[in-house]
Amino acid sequence: MRNSAAPNHEGAFYQRDRSWHPPAFTPDYKTSLLRSPRQALLALGNTLSEMTAPVFGHDAIGALDNDLIRNFATSGDPVGPRIIVHGRVLDEDARPVPGTLLEFWQANAGGRYRHQKESYLAALDPNFGGCGRTLTDEQGSYWFRTIKPGPYPWPNGVNDWRPAHIHVSVFGHAFAQRLITQMYFEGDTMIWQCPIVRGIPRRAAVEQLIAPLDRAASLPMDALAYKFDIVLRGRRSTMFENRMEGN
């Protein structure tokens, strides 16, 4: 991931630590059986279109795009605990990456997503859309306000449940630079029971996906805060679900 406003990177990127990322074939994660590669991986260079194609949305951020409590509501506030998520987007040398587009989406407080193929029977919240976006500032910082999502069942095993989480998409300035991860919440015991999480080989890599409670950034009588930093490259990069081989 490289933003045009970030400092130039001199020399080759650091080597990826493949043991940091989960293997593509993880038997307890049912869909990996079909989408894991059957042949040895090949290293291919990026095409010109992958490196230069435009990315929608960098210059069209609305005033409420990072406020999921208000950006869909029509008849009141959504149901659920109000939270703030904040953090920084950093490169492999811990330098900030400014001007980076982040998109986020999540289930509501009852664990239900707002999309046509949702199969969970929990109620929809008429005042919660569950998606938003924002840009990092000059220090690589971002924040958004939302409702803490609920856990939900999924058709993997007989009684598998996803822990509460928020999906985060990080855009660079080309289609090939989109990276997707998930943020979990400190103290949730369901994290360690999830087949997707158990596919990550190192506990330290999982812990990097867990946002700690940040009481110092909380709003008294309003919203608790959680801090989630995102590292784009290097040996200890954030684990991105669409770049299992590295990013």
N, C-alpha and C positions, 0 to 999 in steps of 0.2 A: 504494500500500500504506500503510495507516495502522493502527497498533496503538493500542488505547484507552489503554495505559499510556505511550505516547510523548508528547512535548510537542505541544501543539496547533499546527497549521500555519495561519498567518495569511495570508489572501489566496490568490490562485490559484496552482496548481502551476506550476512552470517549464515553458516550452514544450519540447516534445520535439524532439530533433534527429533527424529521420527519416533523415538520411544516415548516422547511427551504426548503424542496424539494416539487416539485409540485405533486399533486395527480395523480395516474396512469390514472384515468378517467377524461378527460378534454373535454367536448362536443365540444368546438370550434376547437379543434385539431382533425380532422376527424379520423385519423388512431388510435387514442387512444380508439375509440369505440370498435375496434376489439381486441386489444392486452392488454387491461386492465384486471386484474384478476376478476373473478366472485365470488371467495370464499375468506375467510379470509386468510391473509398471514401466512406462517409457517416459523419459524426460523430453518434453517438447518445448520449443520456444514459443513466445506469444506471437500471434498474428498482428498485423497493423491495425485491423479493426478492433481487436481486443484491447489494444493499448490506447486507441485514440477515439473510440466511439463516445458520443455524448451521453451523459447521465442526466436523467430528468430530475428536476427538483431543487438544484442548488440555489437558484435565484427566485424561488417562489414559496418562501416560508411565510406562513400566515401568523398573525399575532397570537392565536390560540393553538397553533400546531403542537406545541410542547405541553399543553394543558389538557390531559385526557379527562379531567374532571368537568371541564367546561366545553370542550370542542365538539361534543355531540349532544349535550343536554338541551332539552327543550322545555321540560316541566319541573325542573328541580335538579338537585345533585344526585349522582349515582350512589348506589348502596355500597358500603364497605369501608374499611379503614383507609384513610387518606394518607398517602406517602409521597415523599420526594425522592427521586433517584438522581444522583449526581456523580460526576467523576471526570476523568481526563482520558483522552486518546493519545497514546504515546508510541514512538517508534522503538526500534531495538536498542537505542542508546538512551532511552528515557527522555527523549526530547519531545515537546508537544507537537501535535499535528493539527494546525488550525484550519478552519474552513472545511471541515469534513462533515458530510451529511450523515446523520444517524436517523434511522427509522426504527420504531419499536411497535410491537403489537402483543396482545395478551388476552387471556380470558378475563371475564368479570369476576366479582367477588364470590360468585357461586361456582366458578370453574367452567363457565360456558363461553365459547367464542361466538362472535357474530358473523357467521358465514353459512351459506346454503347447505353445505354438506355436514354440518355439525350434527352428531348423533347423540350427544349427551342430553339428558332430559332436564337438567337444571334450567331455571327460568332465565330468559333474556332480561337485561336491565334496559328499560326504554331510554335511559339517560346516559348510557355508556356505549361508545363505539369501539373502544379498545385498541386504537392505533393513533400514532402521532409521529412527529419528526422534529429535528432541530439541527443546528449547525454548531460545531465547536468554535470557541472564540480564539483569540490570539495565543492564549495559554493552553489551548487544546481542551478546555473545559466545556462541559455540557451539563444540562439539568432538565428534568421534566417532572411534572406533577401528575399523579395518577391514583388509582385505587389498587390496593394490594390484591392480586389475583388469588383465586382459590385453586386447590388441586382438582384433578378430574380423572376418571377412568379412561383407559384406552385399550383397544382390541389387540393386545400383544400376547399376554398370558391370560389365565383364567380370571385373575383378580389384580391386574397391574394398574397402578395409578401413577400419574405424573405429579411430581411435587410442584408447588406453586413456582411459577417462573415467568419471566418476561423475555420475549425474543428481541434481539437487537441486531440490526443490519447496519454495517459500516460501508459507505460508498467512498471510493476514490474518485478519479476523473476518467474512468474507462469501465466498460462492462466487466472486464476480467478482474477488477479490483473490488467487487462486492464480496463482503465477508459477513457471515451470519453466526451468531452465538446465542447462548441463553444465560440469563442471570437468575440465580437462585437466592434464597433468603437465609441469612444466618439463623441457626437454631432449628431448622426444619429437619426432623429426623427422617422424613420420607425421601430426602435426597439420596441417601445411601441405600435405599431399597429399589431405586429406579434402574431398570435394565439398561437404559441409555447411559446413565451416569456410570454404572458398573463396567461399561465397556471402555472407560478411560483408564489406562493402566496405572497412572500415578495419582496417589491421593493429593499431592501438591497441585497437580493440574486441575483436579476437581475443586479444590479449595479456592483456586483463582477465579472460579465461576460463581462463588458464593459471596454476595455482597454483605459486608458487615453493617450492623446498625450504627448509625452516626448521630448520636444524640446532640453533638455540637451543631450540626446543620439542621436539626429538627425545628419546626415552628411550634412554640408552646400553644397548647389548646387548639392545635390545628392538624399538624402532620408530622409523623416520624420520618426520618431520612435514612437512606441506605446509600453506601458509596461503592461504585463499580467502575474501576479503571480498566481500560482496554489496551493491551499491548499488541501491536500489529505484526511484528516480526521478531526474529531472534530465537535463541534457544529456549526462552521461557515465554513465548507468545501466548496470548489467550487462545484457548482451544476453539476453533471455528468449525461448525458442523458441516459446512460445505467445502472445507479444505482439509480433509482428514490426513492428507499426505504432507501437510505443511501449508504455509500461506505466503 
